[in-house]
Amino acid sequence: MTGLAVRPRDDLRRLALLAALGLLAGVAAKVADESGRLWAADLGSDPAAWVLAVALIGWSAPTAVLAAVRAAAFFAAMTVAYYGWAAWVLDFGTDRDLVVIWLLLSATAVPAFSAVVRWSTRRPGPLAGALAALAASTALLGGTVRRLGESEAVVLGLEKPVQALVEAVVVLVVALVLPRHHSTRIWAAVLVLPVWWLLRSVLGGTAFSG
């Protein structure tokens, strides 16, 4: 009985810790945005860093439910801190529509993403690999790596080297490091660029523009 009583308390502590980390991350992201350094602003506004954070939350969670709940707590706290810092410290005002959108994402897409990462990194096969590729490819939606020209050949240009490096590292970690099974890694490696291209096509180019 003692073990059963301790577990919920441990879960609550970890949830509170992730919420606190989310607050710190939100403040850090806004400070980076306003630092005057382009690479820092990119890291604060483009999705790669947050993709990695939510993926790690999902990967480390003991269950899919906890993966979802923990990711939601982290991301919601980060959203509140980001826009709160802008409004109350920097006196920028608040775009309520954006706050609502990001809080809705914190309650829907973000926990789903975290649960998908938890599921896909623990299972072998093409489905797990495809889902890992989907998770990894979201790190590329910041638009740092872009298609240049209109020829049939795909030419990739790097406009922002620091953010491009971060995106590449996040993709490698999510697709190749977090999965436990070799078959999942292989499928994820094969599918990550096609999935990224498909996402770009569906979302109309750059989903997140800094």
KENU-168022 format. One line per 8 residues: their letters; for each residue x, y, z of N, C-alpha, C, CB. Coordinates in Angstrom, 1 decimal. Atoms other than C-alpha are relative to their C-alpha. Last residue first. Glycine has a CB too. Example, Ala and Ser with C-alpha at 12.3 -4.5 7.8 and 13.67 -1.06 7.14 Angstrom:
# residues 2
sa = -0.9,-1.1,0.0,13.7,-1.1,7.1,-0.8,1.1,0.8,0.4,0.5,-1.4 | 0.9,-1.2,0.0,12.3,-4.5,7.8,0.9,1.2,0.0,-1.0,0.0,1.2
END
This chain:
# residues 210
gsfatggl = -0.5,-0.8,-1.1,10.2,33.3,-37.2,-0.1,1.5,-0.3,1.4,-0.4,0.3 | -0.9,-0.9,0.5,7.9,31.4,-39.5,0.4,1.0,1.1,-0.6,0.9,-1.2 | -0.4,-1.0,-1.1,6.3,28.3,-38.3,1.0,0.9,-0.6,0.6,-0.8,1.2 | 1.1,0.0,-1.0,4.3,26.2,-40.8,0.3,1.0,1.1,-0.2,-1.4,0.6 | -0.6,-0.1,-1.4,6.6,27.0,-43.7,-1.1,0.1,1.0,0.9,1.2,0.1 | -1.3,-0.6,-0.2,5.3,25.7,-47.0,0.5,0.0,1.4,0.0,1.4,-0.6 | -0.2,-1.2,0.9,1.6,25.2,-47.5,1.3,0.7,0.2,-1.1,1.0,0.2 | 0.1,-1.2,-0.8,0.7,22.9,-44.6,0.3,1.3,-0.8,0.9,0.0,1.2
vsrllwwv = 1.3,-0.2,-0.6,-0.1,20.0,-46.8,-0.2,1.3,0.7,-0.2,-1.2,1.0 | 1.0,-0.2,1.1,3.0,20.4,-49.0,-1.4,0.2,0.6,0.0,-1.3,-0.9 | -0.2,-1.3,0.7,5.3,21.0,-46.1,-1.1,0.3,-1.0,1.4,0.2,-0.6 | 0.5,-1.0,-0.9,3.9,18.0,-44.3,0.1,1.4,-0.5,0.8,-0.1,1.4 | 1.5,0.1,0.0,4.4,15.8,-47.4,-0.6,1.0,1.0,-0.4,-1.4,0.4 | 0.5,-0.6,1.3,8.0,17.0,-47.8,-1.5,0.0,0.0,0.6,-0.7,-1.2 | -0.2,-1.5,-0.1,8.7,16.3,-44.1,-0.5,0.7,-1.2,1.5,0.3,0.2 | 1.1,-0.5,-0.9,7.2,12.8,-44.5,0.1,1.5,0.2,0.1,-0.7,1.4
plvlvaaw = 1.3,0.0,0.7,9.4,12.2,-47.5,-1.2,0.5,0.9,-0.3,-1.5,-0.5 | 0.1,-1.1,1.0,12.4,13.4,-45.5,-1.3,0.0,-0.9,1.2,-0.1,-0.9 | 0.1,-1.3,-0.6,11.7,11.3,-42.4,0.0,1.1,-1.0,1.2,0.2,0.9 | 1.2,-0.8,0.2,10.8,8.1,-44.2,0.0,1.4,0.4,-1.1,-0.7,0.7 | 0.4,0.1,1.4,14.1,6.2,-44.7,-1.2,1.0,-0.3,-0.4,-1.4,-0.4 | -1.1,-0.6,0.8,15.6,7.2,-41.4,-0.5,0.1,-1.5,1.3,-0.7,0.1 | 0.1,-1.5,-0.2,12.3,6.4,-39.6,1.0,0.7,-0.8,0.3,0.3,1.5 | 1.2,-0.6,0.6,12.2,3.0,-41.2,-0.1,1.5,0.2,-1.3,-0.7,0.5
irtshhrp = -0.2,0.1,1.5,15.8,2.2,-40.3,-1.2,0.6,-0.7,0.1,-1.5,-0.4 | -0.9,-1.1,0.4,15.3,3.5,-36.7,0.2,0.0,-1.5,1.4,-0.3,0.7 | 0.6,-1.3,-0.1,12.2,1.4,-36.2,0.9,1.1,-0.5,-0.5,0.3,1.5 | 0.9,-0.1,1.1,13.9,-1.7,-37.5,-0.7,1.3,0.0,-1.0,-1.2,0.0 | -0.7,-0.3,1.2,16.8,-1.2,-35.1,-1.0,0.2,-1.2,1.0,-1.1,-0.4 | -0.1,1.2,0.9,14.5,-1.2,-32.1,0.7,0.5,-1.3,-1.3,-0.6,-0.3 | -0.7,1.1,-0.6,14.7,1.1,-29.0,0.4,-1.1,-1.1,-0.8,-0.6,1.1 | 0.6,1.4,0.2,13.7,4.3,-30.8,0.9,-1.1,0.6,-0.2,-0.2,-1.5
lvlavvlv = 1.0,0.3,-1.0,15.2,7.5,-29.0,-0.6,-1.4,-0.3,-1.1,1.0,-0.1 | -0.5,0.2,-1.4,18.5,7.7,-30.9,-1.1,-0.5,0.9,0.6,1.3,0.6 | -1.0,1.0,-0.1,17.6,7.4,-34.6,0.5,-0.4,1.4,1.2,0.4,-0.8 | 0.1,1.1,1.0,14.5,9.3,-35.5,0.9,-1.2,0.3,0.2,0.5,-1.4 | 1.4,0.5,-0.1,14.1,11.6,-32.4,-0.1,-1.2,-0.9,-1.0,1.0,-0.5 | 0.3,0.5,-1.4,17.8,12.2,-31.9,-1.3,-0.7,0.0,0.0,1.1,1.0 | -0.8,1.2,-0.3,18.7,12.5,-35.6,-0.4,-0.6,1.3,1.5,0.3,-0.1 | 0.5,1.1,0.9,15.8,14.9,-36.3,0.8,-1.3,0.3,0.2,0.4,-1.4
vvaevlaq = 1.3,0.4,-0.5,16.8,17.0,-33.2,-0.6,-1.1,-0.9,-1.0,1.2,0.0 | -0.2,0.8,-1.3,20.4,17.2,-34.3,-1.3,-0.6,0.5,0.7,0.8,1.0 | -0.6,1.2,0.4,19.4,18.3,-37.8,0.3,-0.9,1.2,1.3,0.2,-0.8 | 1.0,0.8,0.6,17.1,21.0,-36.5,0.5,-1.4,-0.4,-0.6,0.7,-1.2 | 0.9,0.4,-1.0,19.8,22.3,-34.2,-1.1,-0.9,-0.6,-0.6,1.2,0.7 | -0.7,1.0,-0.8,22.3,22.4,-37.0,-0.9,-0.6,1.1,1.3,0.6,0.5 | 0.0,1.2,0.8,19.8,24.3,-39.2,0.7,-1.2,0.7,0.7,0.3,-1.4 | 1.3,0.6,-0.1,19.2,26.7,-36.4,-0.1,-1.3,-0.8,-1.1,0.9,-0.4
vpkelglv = 0.1,0.5,-1.4,22.9,27.5,-36.1,-1.3,-0.8,0.1,0.0,1.2,0.9 | -0.8,1.2,-0.3,23.4,27.6,-39.9,-0.2,-0.5,1.4,1.4,0.3,-0.2 | -0.3,-0.3,-1.4,20.5,29.9,-40.8,0.8,-1.2,0.6,-1.3,0.3,0.8 | 0.0,-1.4,-0.1,19.9,30.0,-44.6,0.5,0.4,1.4,-1.4,0.6,-0.2 | 0.0,-0.3,-1.5,20.8,26.5,-45.4,0.1,1.5,0.2,1.2,-0.8,0.7 | -0.9,-1.0,-0.5,19.8,25.6,-48.9,-0.1,0.3,1.4,-0.4,1.3,-0.8 | 0.2,-0.5,-1.3,18.4,22.4,-50.2,1.0,1.0,0.4,0.0,-1.2,1.0 | -1.2,-0.7,-0.5,18.1,21.7,-53.9,-0.3,0.6,1.4,0.5,1.1,-1.0
vaeseglr = 0.2,-0.7,-1.2,15.5,19.2,-55.0,1.3,0.5,0.5,-0.6,-1.0,1.1 | -1.0,0.4,-1.1,15.9,18.4,-58.6,-0.3,0.8,1.2,1.4,0.2,-0.5 | 0.4,1.3,-0.6,12.7,18.9,-60.6,0.9,-0.4,1.1,-0.2,-1.0,-1.0 | -0.3,1.2,0.8,13.6,22.5,-61.2,-0.5,-1.2,0.7,1.6,0.0,-0.3 | 1.2,0.7,0.4,11.8,25.4,-59.5,0.3,-1.2,-0.9,-0.8,1.0,-0.8 | 0.2,0.2,1.4,14.5,27.0,-57.5,-1.2,-0.8,-0.3,1.2,-0.7,-0.6 | -0.4,-1.1,0.8,15.4,26.6,-53.8,-0.2,-0.4,-1.5,1.5,0.4,0.2 | -0.2,0.4,1.4,13.7,24.3,-51.4,0.3,1.2,-0.8,-1.3,-0.8,-0.6
rvtgglla = 1.0,-0.3,1.0,14.2,25.4,-47.8,0.3,-0.6,-1.4,-0.2,1.5,-0.1 | -0.4,0.7,1.2,16.0,24.2,-44.7,-1.1,0.2,-1.0,0.2,-1.5,0.3 | -1.5,-0.3,0.1,15.5,26.8,-42.0,0.5,-0.6,-1.3,0.8,-0.4,1.2 | -0.3,-0.6,1.3,11.7,26.6,-42.6,1.5,0.3,-0.2,-0.8,1.2,-0.2 | -0.3,-1.4,-0.2,10.6,26.1,-39.0,0.4,0.7,-1.3,1.1,0.1,1.0 | 1.1,-0.9,0.5,8.9,22.9,-40.1,0.3,1.4,0.3,-1.3,-0.4,0.6 | -0.4,-0.7,1.2,12.1,20.8,-39.8,-1.0,1.1,-0.5,0.3,-1.0,-1.1 | -1.1,-0.9,-0.4,11.5,19.8,-36.2,0.5,0.8,-1.2,1.2,-0.8,0.5
tsaalaal = 0.5,-1.3,-0.5,8.2,18.4,-37.3,1.1,1.0,0.4,-1.0,-0.3,1.1 | 0.1,-1.0,1.1,10.1,15.8,-39.3,-0.6,1.3,0.4,-0.8,-0.6,-1.1 | -1.3,-0.6,0.3,11.2,13.9,-36.2,-0.2,1.1,-1.0,1.0,-1.0,-0.5 | -0.4,-0.8,-1.1,7.6,13.2,-35.0,1.3,0.8,-0.3,0.2,-0.9,1.3 | 1.0,-1.2,-0.1,6.5,12.1,-38.4,0.4,0.9,1.1,-1.4,-0.5,0.2 | -0.3,-0.9,1.1,9.6,9.9,-38.8,-0.9,1.3,0.0,0.0,-0.7,-1.4 | -1.2,-0.6,-0.5,8.9,8.3,-35.4,0.5,1.0,-1.0,1.1,-1.0,0.3 | 0.4,-1.0,-1.0,5.4,7.7,-36.6,1.2,0.7,0.6,-0.8,-0.7,1.1
agalpgpr = 0.7,-1.1,0.7,6.7,6.1,-39.8,-0.5,1.0,1.0,-1.3,-0.6,-0.7 | -1.0,-0.9,0.7,9.2,4.0,-37.9,-0.7,1.2,-0.6,0.7,-0.8,-1.0 | -0.7,-0.7,-1.0,6.5,2.7,-35.5,1.0,0.9,-0.6,0.7,-1.0,1.0 | 1.0,-1.0,-0.6,4.3,1.8,-38.4,0.7,0.8,1.0,-1.2,-0.7,0.6 | 0.2,-1.2,0.9,7.3,0.2,-40.3,-1.0,1.0,0.6,-0.6,-0.5,-1.3 | 0.8,0.2,1.2,8.4,-2.2,-37.5,-0.3,1.3,-0.7,-1.3,-0.6,0.3 | -0.7,0.2,1.2,9.5,-2.3,-33.9,-0.9,0.1,-1.2,0.8,-1.3,-0.1 | 0.4,1.1,0.8,8.0,-0.8,-30.8,0.7,0.0,-1.3,-1.5,0.2,-0.3
rtswrvva = 0.0,1.3,-0.7,9.1,1.3,-27.9,-0.3,-1.2,-0.8,-0.9,0.1,1.2 | -1.3,0.3,-0.4,10.0,4.5,-29.7,0.2,-1.3,0.7,0.6,1.2,0.8 | -0.8,0.4,1.1,6.7,4.6,-31.5,1.4,-0.4,0.4,0.0,1.1,-1.0 | 0.4,1.2,0.6,4.5,4.5,-28.4,1.0,-0.5,-1.1,-1.4,0.1,-0.6 | -0.1,1.1,-1.0,6.3,7.2,-26.4,-0.3,-1.4,-0.6,-0.8,0.2,1.2 | -1.5,0.2,-0.2,6.7,9.4,-29.4,0.2,-1.1,0.9,0.7,1.3,0.4 | -0.5,0.7,1.2,3.0,9.0,-30.2,1.5,-0.3,0.1,-0.3,0.9,-1.2 | 0.4,1.4,-0.1,2.1,9.9,-26.6,0.4,-0.8,-1.2,-1.5,-0.1,0.2
sfapvata = -0.8,0.6,-1.0,4.2,13.1,-26.8,-0.4,-1.5,0.2,-0.2,0.7,1.3 | -1.4,0.2,0.5,2.6,14.1,-30.1,0.9,-0.8,1.0,0.6,1.4,-0.3 | 0.1,1.1,1.0,-0.9,13.5,-28.7,1.4,-0.3,-0.6,-1.0,0.4,-1.1 | 0.0,1.3,-0.7,0.0,15.6,-25.6,-0.1,-1.2,-1.0,-1.2,0.0,0.9 | -1.2,0.3,-0.8,1.1,18.4,-27.9,0.0,-1.3,0.8,0.3,1.2,0.9 | -1.1,0.5,0.9,-1.7,18.2,-30.5,1.3,-0.3,0.8,0.4,1.0,-1.0 | 0.4,1.0,1.1,-4.6,18.5,-28.0,1.3,-0.5,-0.7,-0.9,0.7,-1.0 | 1.0,1.0,-0.5,-4.3,20.4,-24.6,-0.3,-1.1,-1.1,-1.3,0.6,0.4
slllwivv = -0.6,0.7,-1.2,-1.1,22.3,-25.4,-1.0,-1.1,0.6,0.2,1.1,1.1 | -1.0,1.0,0.5,-2.5,23.0,-28.9,0.6,-0.7,1.2,1.1,0.7,-0.8 | 0.7,1.1,0.6,-5.5,24.6,-27.3,0.9,-1.1,-0.5,-0.9,0.5,-1.1 | 0.6,0.8,-1.1,-3.2,26.7,-25.1,-0.8,-1.2,-0.5,-0.8,0.9,1.0 | -1.1,0.8,-0.5,-1.3,27.7,-28.2,-0.4,-0.8,1.2,1.2,0.9,0.4 | -0.5,1.1,1.0,-4.4,28.8,-30.0,1.0,-0.9,0.6,0.5,0.7,-1.3 | 1.0,1.1,0.1,-5.8,30.6,-26.9,0.4,-1.1,-0.9,-1.3,0.6,-0.4 | -0.1,0.7,-1.3,-2.5,32.6,-26.4,-1.0,-1.2,0.0,-0.3,0.9,1.2
ldrdtgfd = -1.2,0.8,0.0,-2.5,33.5,-30.1,0.1,-0.9,1.3,1.3,0.8,-0.2 | 0.2,1.1,1.0,-6.0,34.8,-30.0,1.1,-1.0,0.0,-0.3,0.6,-1.4 | 0.8,1.1,-0.6,-5.3,36.7,-26.8,-0.3,-1.1,-0.9,-1.2,0.6,0.5 | 0.9,0.4,1.1,-2.4,38.7,-28.4,-0.8,-1.2,0.5,0.8,-0.4,-1.3 | 0.2,1.4,0.2,-1.0,40.2,-25.3,-1.0,-0.2,-1.2,-0.6,-0.6,1.3 | 1.4,0.4,0.2,0.6,43.6,-24.7,-0.1,-1.5,-0.3,-0.6,0.8,-1.2 | 0.4,0.2,1.4,4.2,44.3,-25.4,-1.4,-0.1,-0.2,0.8,-1.1,-0.6 | 1.0,-0.9,0.3,5.0,45.6,-21.9,-0.4,0.0,-1.5,0.3,1.4,0.5
lvwaawgy = -0.4,-0.8,1.2,8.3,43.8,-21.7,-1.1,1.0,-0.4,0.3,-0.9,-1.1 | -1.4,-0.5,-0.2,7.7,42.5,-18.2,0.4,0.9,-1.1,1.0,-1.2,0.1 | -0.1,-0.7,-1.3,3.9,42.1,-18.0,1.4,0.5,0.3,-0.3,-1.0,1.1 | 1.0,-1.0,-0.4,2.9,41.4,-21.6,0.4,0.8,1.3,-1.3,-0.7,0.2 | 0.2,-1.0,1.0,5.9,39.7,-23.1,-0.9,1.1,0.5,-0.5,-0.6,-1.3 | -1.2,-0.8,-0.1,6.7,37.8,-19.9,-0.1,1.2,-1.0,1.3,-0.8,-0.3 | 0.1,-0.8,-1.2,3.1,36.6,-19.8,1.2,0.9,0.2,0.0,-0.9,1.2 | 0.9,-1.2,0.2,3.2,35.6,-23.4,-0.1,0.8,1.2,-1.4,-0.5,-0.5
yavtmaaf = -0.5,-0.7,1.2,6.2,33.3,-22.9,-0.8,1.3,-0.2,-0.1,-0.9,-1.3 | -1.2,-0.8,-0.3,5.3,32.3,-19.4,0.5,0.8,-1.1,1.1,-1.0,0.5 | 0.4,-1.0,-1.0,1.7,31.2,-20.2,1.2,0.9,0.3,-0.5,-0.6,1.3 | 0.8,-1.0,0.7,2.9,29.3,-23.3,-0.3,1.2,0.9,-1.2,-0.6,-0.6 | -0.9,-0.7,0.8,5.7,27.5,-21.3,-0.8,1.1,-0.8,0.7,-0.9,-1.0 | -0.8,-0.9,-0.9,3.2,26.5,-18.6,1.0,0.9,-0.9,0.8,-0.8,1.0 | 0.9,-1.0,-0.4,0.9,25.1,-21.3,0.7,1.0,0.9,-1.2,-0.6,0.8 | 0.2,-1.0,1.1,3.8,23.3,-22.9,-1.0,1.1,0.4,-0.6,-0.8,-1.2
faaarvaa = -1.2,-0.7,0.4,5.0,21.6,-19.7,-0.3,1.1,-1.1,1.1,-0.9,-0.6 | -0.3,-0.9,-1.1,1.6,20.7,-18.4,1.2,0.8,-0.4,0.3,-0.8,1.3 | 1.0,-1.1,0.0,0.5,19.3,-21.8,0.4,1.0,1.1,-1.4,-0.6,0.3 | -0.2,-0.9,1.1,3.7,17.3,-22.1,-0.9,1.1,0.0,0.0,-0.8,-1.3 | -1.2,-0.8,-0.3,3.3,15.8,-18.6,0.3,1.0,-1.1,1.1,-1.0,0.2 | 0.2,-0.9,-1.1,-0.3,14.8,-19.3,1.2,0.9,0.3,-0.5,-0.7,1.3 | 0.9,-1.0,0.5,0.4,13.2,-22.7,-0.2,1.1,1.1,-1.4,-0.6,-0.3 | -0.7,-0.7,1.0,3.4,11.2,-21.5,-0.8,1.2,-0.5,0.3,-0.9,-1.2
lvatpasw = -0.9,-1.0,-0.6,1.5,10.3,-18.4,0.9,0.8,-1.0,1.0,-0.8,1.0 | 0.9,-1.0,-0.6,-1.3,8.8,-20.5,0.9,1.0,0.7,-0.9,-0.6,1.1 | 0.4,-0.9,1.0,1.2,7.0,-22.8,-0.8,1.2,0.7,-0.8,-0.6,-1.1 | 1.2,0.4,0.7,2.8,5.3,-19.8,-0.4,1.1,-1.0,-1.2,-0.2,1.0 | 0.3,1.5,-0.1,6.2,5.2,-18.1,-1.3,-0.4,-0.7,-0.1,-0.3,1.5 | 1.2,0.3,-0.8,7.2,8.6,-19.5,-0.3,-1.5,0.1,-1.2,0.8,-0.5 | -0.4,0.3,-1.3,10.8,9.1,-20.7,-1.2,-0.4,0.9,0.7,1.1,0.7 | -0.9,1.1,0.0,10.1,9.0,-24.4,0.2,-0.5,1.4,1.3,0.3,-0.7
gilavalv = 0.7,1.2,0.3,7.1,11.3,-24.0,0.8,-1.2,0.1,-0.5,0.2,-1.4 | 1.0,0.2,-1.1,9.0,14.0,-22.1,-0.8,-1.3,-0.3,-1.0,1.2,0.1 | -0.7,0.6,-1.1,12.0,13.6,-24.5,-1.0,-0.3,1.2,1.1,0.9,0.5 | -0.4,1.4,0.4,9.7,14.1,-27.5,0.7,-0.6,1.2,0.9,0.0,-1.2 | 1.2,0.8,-0.2,8.2,17.2,-25.8,0.2,-1.4,-0.4,-1.1,0.6,-0.9 | 0.5,0.0,-1.4,11.6,18.8,-25.3,-1.2,-0.9,0.2,-0.3,1.4,0.5 | -0.9,0.8,-0.8,12.9,17.8,-28.7,-0.4,-0.1,1.4,1.5,0.5,-0.1 | 0.2,1.4,0.4,9.9,19.2,-30.5,0.9,-0.9,0.8,0.4,-0.1,-1.5
waapdsgl = 1.2,0.5,-0.7,10.3,22.3,-28.4,-0.4,-1.4,-0.4,-1.2,1.0,-0.2 | -0.4,0.2,-1.4,13.9,22.9,-29.5,-1.2,-0.6,0.8,0.4,1.3,0.6 | -0.9,1.1,-0.2,13.0,22.3,-33.2,0.2,-0.3,1.5,1.3,0.3,-0.6 | 0.5,1.1,-0.8,9.9,24.5,-33.3,1.0,-1.1,0.4,-1.1,-0.7,-0.7 | 0.2,1.1,0.9,11.2,27.9,-34.4,-0.2,-1.3,0.9,1.2,-0.2,-0.9 | 1.3,0.0,0.7,10.6,30.8,-32.0,-0.3,-1.2,-0.9,-0.1,1.3,-0.8 | 1.2,-0.2,-0.8,13.2,30.6,-29.3,-1.3,-0.1,-0.7,0.1,1.4,0.6 | 0.2,1.1,-1.0,15.9,28.9,-31.3,-1.2,0.2,0.9,1.3,-0.1,0.9
daawlrgs = 0.4,1.2,0.7,15.4,31.4,-34.1,-0.3,-1.2,0.9,1.0,-0.4,-1.1 | 1.4,-0.2,0.2,15.6,34.4,-31.7,-0.6,-1.2,-0.8,-0.2,1.2,-0.9 | 0.7,0.2,-1.2,18.9,33.0,-30.5,-1.5,0.2,-0.2,0.5,1.0,1.1 | 0.0,1.5,-0.3,20.3,32.6,-34.0,-0.8,-0.3,1.3,1.4,-0.5,0.1 | 0.9,0.7,0.9,19.1,36.2,-34.9,0.0,-1.5,0.3,0.5,0.1,-1.4 | -0.8,1.0,0.7,20.7,37.8,-31.9,-0.9,-0.9,-0.8,0.9,-0.8,1.0 | -0.7,-0.7,1.0,18.9,41.0,-30.8,0.9,-0.9,-0.8,0.7,1.1,0.5 | -1.4,-0.2,-0.3,18.0,39.4,-27.5,0.8,0.8,-1.1,0.7,-1.4,0.1
edavkaav = -0.3,-1.4,-0.1,14.3,39.9,-27.9,1.4,0.3,0.3,-0.9,0.6,1.1 | 0.7,-0.7,1.1,13.4,36.4,-29.1,0.4,1.5,-0.1,-1.5,-0.1,0.1 | -0.8,0.3,1.2,16.0,34.9,-26.7,-0.6,0.8,-1.2,0.0,-1.5,-0.3 | -1.3,-0.8,-0.1,14.3,36.6,-23.8,0.8,-0.2,-1.2,0.7,-0.4,1.3 | 0.3,-1.4,0.3,11.0,35.2,-25.0,1.2,0.9,0.1,-1.1,0.5,0.9 | 0.4,-0.1,1.4,12.3,31.7,-25.3,-0.3,1.5,-0.3,-1.2,-0.9,-0.4 | -1.2,0.1,0.8,14.0,31.9,-21.9,-0.3,0.2,-1.4,0.7,-1.3,0.3 | -0.7,-1.2,-0.2,10.7,33.0,-20.3,1.3,0.1,-0.8,0.4,0.2,1.5
gallglaa = 0.7,-1.1,0.7,8.9,30.2,-21.9,0.6,1.3,0.2,-1.4,0.0,0.6 | -0.3,0.0,1.4,11.6,27.7,-20.9,-0.8,1.1,-0.8,-0.5,-1.4,-0.6 | -1.3,-0.5,0.3,11.5,28.8,-17.3,0.3,0.0,-1.5,1.0,-0.9,0.7 | 0.0,-1.4,-0.3,7.7,28.4,-17.1,1.4,0.6,-0.3,-0.3,0.2,1.4 | 0.7,-0.7,1.1,8.0,25.0,-18.8,-0.1,1.5,0.2,-1.5,-0.5,-0.1 | -0.9,-0.1,1.1,10.6,23.9,-16.3,-0.6,0.7,-1.3,0.5,-1.4,-0.4 | -1.0,-1.0,-0.4,8.2,24.8,-13.5,1.0,0.1,-1.2,0.7,-0.4,1.3 | 0.7,-1.3,0.2,5.4,22.8,-15.3,1.0,1.1,0.4,-1.2,0.1,1.0
llalrrld = 0.1,-0.3,1.5,7.8,19.9,-15.7,-0.7,1.3,-0.2,-0.7,-1.1,-0.7 | -1.4,-0.3,0.5,8.7,20.0,-12.0,0.0,0.4,-1.4,1.0,-1.1,0.3 | -0.3,-1.4,-0.5,5.0,20.2,-11.0,1.4,0.4,-0.5,-0.1,0.0,1.5 | 0.9,-0.9,0.7,4.3,17.1,-13.1,0.3,1.5,0.3,-1.5,-0.3,0.2 | -0.6,-0.1,1.4,7.3,15.3,-11.7,-0.8,1.0,-0.8,0.1,-1.4,-0.6 | -1.3,-0.8,-0.1,6.1,16.1,-8.2,0.6,0.2,-1.3,0.9,-0.7,1.0 | 0.4,-1.4,-0.1,2.5,15.0,-9.1,1.3,0.8,0.2,-0.8,0.2,1.3 | 0.5,-0.5,1.2,3.8,11.7,-10.4,-0.3,1.5,0.1,-1.2,-0.8,-0.5
drprvalg = -1.1,-0.2,0.9,5.9,11.1,-7.3,-0.4,0.6,-1.4,0.7,-1.3,-0.2 | -0.8,-1.1,-0.5,2.9,11.7,-5.1,1.2,0.3,-0.9,0.4,-0.1,1.4 | 0.7,-1.2,0.4,0.8,9.3,-7.2,0.7,1.3,0.4,-1.4,0.0,0.5 | -0.1,-0.2,1.5,3.6,6.7,-6.9,-0.8,1.2,-0.4,-0.6,-1.2,-0.6 | -1.1,-0.9,0.4,4.0,7.1,-3.1,0.0,0.3,-1.5,1.4,-0.7,0.3 | 0.2,-1.3,-0.4,0.6,5.8,-2.2,1.1,1.0,-0.4,-0.1,0.1,1.6 | 1.0,-0.6,0.8,0.9,2.7,-4.3,-0.3,1.4,0.4,-1.3,-0.8,0.2 | -0.5,-0.3,1.3,4.3,2.0,-2.7,-1.1,0.6,-0.9,0.4,-1.3,-0.7
tm = -0.9,-1.2,-0.1,2.9,2.4,0.8,0.5,0.3,-1.4,1.1,-0.3,0.9 | 0.8,-1.2,0.0,0.0,0.0,0.0,0.9,1.3,0.0,-0.9,0.0,1.2
END
